[in-house]
Amino acid sequence: MAWFNTKLAPCSFVPGDMVLRWALNPRKLQSKWEGPFVVTQASTHSAYRLAGLDGVPLPHSWNAETLKKYYM
């Protein structure tokens, strides 16, 4: 397990980054990612607050493991 952890790239986002989040209940033929969303706040414990593109914030924070960077 220690070898596996050395190969992981740390993921961090800053406010203003666009991200995709893991879908809560993806079905067989649906996309596994939802979004894009904008990061509004970043905490020290890899928890991020997100908002939609229209500026409406999402109700709770998301862990960095469930997010990936969105490139436009």
PyMOL CGO cylinders between C-alpha atoms (Angstrom):
from pymol import cmd
from pymol.cgo import CYLINDER

trace = [
    CYLINDER, 0.00, 0.00, 0.00, 2.85, 2.40, 0.71, 0.3, 1, 1, 1, 1, 1, 1,
    CYLINDER, 2.85, 2.40, 0.71, 4.16, 1.96, -2.84, 0.3, 1, 1, 1, 1, 1, 1,
    CYLINDER, 4.16, 1.96, -2.84, 0.73, 2.76, -4.27, 0.3, 1, 1, 1, 1, 1, 1,
    CYLINDER, 0.73, 2.76, -4.27, 0.49, 5.95, -2.22, 0.3, 1, 1, 1, 1, 1, 1,
    CYLINDER, 0.49, 5.95, -2.22, 3.84, 7.18, -3.55, 0.3, 1, 1, 1, 1, 1, 1,
    CYLINDER, 3.84, 7.18, -3.55, 2.51, 7.07, -7.13, 0.3, 1, 1, 1, 1, 1, 1,
    CYLINDER, 2.51, 7.07, -7.13, -0.59, 9.18, -6.42, 0.3, 1, 1, 1, 1, 1, 1,
    CYLINDER, -0.59, 9.18, -6.42, -0.52, 12.77, -7.60, 0.3, 1, 1, 1, 1, 1, 1,
    CYLINDER, -0.52, 12.77, -7.60, -1.91, 15.14, -4.98, 0.3, 1, 1, 1, 1, 1, 1,
    CYLINDER, -1.91, 15.14, -4.98, -4.98, 16.94, -6.25, 0.3, 1, 1, 1, 1, 1, 1,
    CYLINDER, -4.98, 16.94, -6.25, -5.75, 20.40, -5.01, 0.3, 1, 1, 1, 1, 1, 1,
    CYLINDER, -5.75, 20.40, -5.01, -7.98, 23.11, -6.33, 0.3, 1, 1, 1, 1, 1, 1,
    CYLINDER, -7.98, 23.11, -6.33, -8.10, 26.85, -5.78, 0.3, 1, 1, 1, 1, 1, 1,
    CYLINDER, -8.10, 26.85, -5.78, -11.20, 29.04, -5.74, 0.3, 1, 1, 1, 1, 1, 1,
    CYLINDER, -11.20, 29.04, -5.74, -12.22, 29.78, -9.31, 0.3, 1, 1, 1, 1, 1, 1,
    CYLINDER, -12.22, 29.78, -9.31, -11.18, 26.38, -10.71, 0.3, 1, 1, 1, 1, 1, 1,
    CYLINDER, -11.18, 26.38, -10.71, -13.77, 24.47, -12.71, 0.3, 1, 1, 1, 1, 1, 1,
    CYLINDER, -13.77, 24.47, -12.71, -14.31, 20.86, -11.64, 0.3, 1, 1, 1, 1, 1, 1,
    CYLINDER, -14.31, 20.86, -11.64, -16.50, 17.85, -12.33, 0.3, 1, 1, 1, 1, 1, 1,
    CYLINDER, -16.50, 17.85, -12.33, -17.92, 15.87, -9.43, 0.3, 1, 1, 1, 1, 1, 1,
    CYLINDER, -17.92, 15.87, -9.43, -18.60, 12.14, -9.18, 0.3, 1, 1, 1, 1, 1, 1,
    CYLINDER, -18.60, 12.14, -9.18, -22.30, 11.42, -9.75, 0.3, 1, 1, 1, 1, 1, 1,
    CYLINDER, -22.30, 11.42, -9.75, -24.05, 10.17, -6.63, 0.3, 1, 1, 1, 1, 1, 1,
    CYLINDER, -24.05, 10.17, -6.63, -25.98, 7.32, -8.28, 0.3, 1, 1, 1, 1, 1, 1,
    CYLINDER, -25.98, 7.32, -8.28, -24.80, 6.78, -11.85, 0.3, 1, 1, 1, 1, 1, 1,
    CYLINDER, -24.80, 6.78, -11.85, -26.83, 4.28, -13.84, 0.3, 1, 1, 1, 1, 1, 1,
    CYLINDER, -26.83, 4.28, -13.84, -25.36, 1.85, -16.34, 0.3, 1, 1, 1, 1, 1, 1,
    CYLINDER, -25.36, 1.85, -16.34, -25.52, 4.14, -19.39, 0.3, 1, 1, 1, 1, 1, 1,
    CYLINDER, -25.52, 4.14, -19.39, -25.27, 7.51, -17.65, 0.3, 1, 1, 1, 1, 1, 1,
    CYLINDER, -25.27, 7.51, -17.65, -22.18, 9.62, -17.28, 0.3, 1, 1, 1, 1, 1, 1,
    CYLINDER, -22.18, 9.62, -17.28, -20.25, 9.04, -14.07, 0.3, 1, 1, 1, 1, 1, 1,
    CYLINDER, -20.25, 9.04, -14.07, -19.37, 12.74, -13.78, 0.3, 1, 1, 1, 1, 1, 1,
    CYLINDER, -19.37, 12.74, -13.78, -21.62, 15.78, -13.27, 0.3, 1, 1, 1, 1, 1, 1,
    CYLINDER, -21.62, 15.78, -13.27, -20.84, 19.39, -13.87, 0.3, 1, 1, 1, 1, 1, 1,
    CYLINDER, -20.84, 19.39, -13.87, -18.98, 21.59, -14.47, 0.3, 1, 1, 1, 1, 1, 1,
    CYLINDER, -18.98, 21.59, -14.47, -18.96, 23.43, -11.14, 0.3, 1, 1, 1, 1, 1, 1,
    CYLINDER, -18.96, 23.43, -11.14, -16.86, 26.29, -9.80, 0.3, 1, 1, 1, 1, 1, 1,
    CYLINDER, -16.86, 26.29, -9.80, -14.83, 25.95, -6.59, 0.3, 1, 1, 1, 1, 1, 1,
    CYLINDER, -14.83, 25.95, -6.59, -15.85, 28.75, -4.21, 0.3, 1, 1, 1, 1, 1, 1,
    CYLINDER, -15.85, 28.75, -4.21, -13.98, 27.80, -1.01, 0.3, 1, 1, 1, 1, 1, 1,
    CYLINDER, -13.98, 27.80, -1.01, -11.09, 25.48, -0.21, 0.3, 1, 1, 1, 1, 1, 1,
    CYLINDER, -11.09, 25.48, -0.21, -10.30, 24.18, 3.28, 0.3, 1, 1, 1, 1, 1, 1,
    CYLINDER, -10.30, 24.18, 3.28, -7.07, 22.68, 4.59, 0.3, 1, 1, 1, 1, 1, 1,
    CYLINDER, -7.07, 22.68, 4.59, -8.52, 19.14, 4.77, 0.3, 1, 1, 1, 1, 1, 1,
    CYLINDER, -8.52, 19.14, 4.77, -9.23, 18.71, 1.03, 0.3, 1, 1, 1, 1, 1, 1,
    CYLINDER, -9.23, 18.71, 1.03, -12.88, 19.72, 1.37, 0.3, 1, 1, 1, 1, 1, 1,
    CYLINDER, -12.88, 19.72, 1.37, -14.24, 22.10, -1.24, 0.3, 1, 1, 1, 1, 1, 1,
    CYLINDER, -14.24, 22.10, -1.24, -17.40, 24.16, -1.52, 0.3, 1, 1, 1, 1, 1, 1,
    CYLINDER, -17.40, 24.16, -1.52, -18.87, 24.24, -5.03, 0.3, 1, 1, 1, 1, 1, 1,
    CYLINDER, -18.87, 24.24, -5.03, -21.32, 26.41, -6.94, 0.3, 1, 1, 1, 1, 1, 1,
    CYLINDER, -21.32, 26.41, -6.94, -23.03, 25.91, -10.27, 0.3, 1, 1, 1, 1, 1, 1,
    CYLINDER, -23.03, 25.91, -10.27, -22.12, 28.03, -13.28, 0.3, 1, 1, 1, 1, 1, 1,
    CYLINDER, -22.12, 28.03, -13.28, -25.13, 30.22, -12.47, 0.3, 1, 1, 1, 1, 1, 1,
    CYLINDER, -25.13, 30.22, -12.47, -23.65, 31.00, -9.02, 0.3, 1, 1, 1, 1, 1, 1,
    CYLINDER, -23.65, 31.00, -9.02, -26.05, 28.90, -6.92, 0.3, 1, 1, 1, 1, 1, 1,
    CYLINDER, -26.05, 28.90, -6.92, -24.00, 27.15, -4.20, 0.3, 1, 1, 1, 1, 1, 1,
    CYLINDER, -24.00, 27.15, -4.20, -24.32, 23.42, -3.58, 0.3, 1, 1, 1, 1, 1, 1,
    CYLINDER, -24.32, 23.42, -3.58, -25.65, 22.47, -0.13, 0.3, 1, 1, 1, 1, 1, 1,
    CYLINDER, -25.65, 22.47, -0.13, -22.54, 20.78, 1.32, 0.3, 1, 1, 1, 1, 1, 1,
    CYLINDER, -22.54, 20.78, 1.32, -18.80, 20.43, 0.77, 0.3, 1, 1, 1, 1, 1, 1,
    CYLINDER, -18.80, 20.43, 0.77, -17.12, 17.82, -1.43, 0.3, 1, 1, 1, 1, 1, 1,
    CYLINDER, -17.12, 17.82, -1.43, -13.92, 15.85, -0.89, 0.3, 1, 1, 1, 1, 1, 1,
    CYLINDER, -13.92, 15.85, -0.89, -11.07, 16.18, -3.40, 0.3, 1, 1, 1, 1, 1, 1,
    CYLINDER, -11.07, 16.18, -3.40, -11.28, 12.44, -4.15, 0.3, 1, 1, 1, 1, 1, 1,
    CYLINDER, -11.28, 12.44, -4.15, -14.73, 12.92, -5.71, 0.3, 1, 1, 1, 1, 1, 1,
    CYLINDER, -14.73, 12.92, -5.71, -13.67, 15.84, -7.91, 0.3, 1, 1, 1, 1, 1, 1,
    CYLINDER, -13.67, 15.84, -7.91, -11.58, 16.14, -11.03, 0.3, 1, 1, 1, 1, 1, 1,
    CYLINDER, -11.58, 16.14, -11.03, -10.35, 19.18, -12.92, 0.3, 1, 1, 1, 1, 1, 1,
    CYLINDER, -10.35, 19.18, -12.92, -12.47, 20.34, -15.84, 0.3, 1, 1, 1, 1, 1, 1,
    CYLINDER, -12.47, 20.34, -15.84, -10.53, 21.61, -18.85, 0.3, 1, 1, 1, 1, 1, 1,
    CYLINDER, -10.53, 21.61, -18.85, -12.42, 23.76, -21.30, 0.3, 1, 1, 1, 1, 1, 1,
]
cmd.load_cgo(trace, "trace")
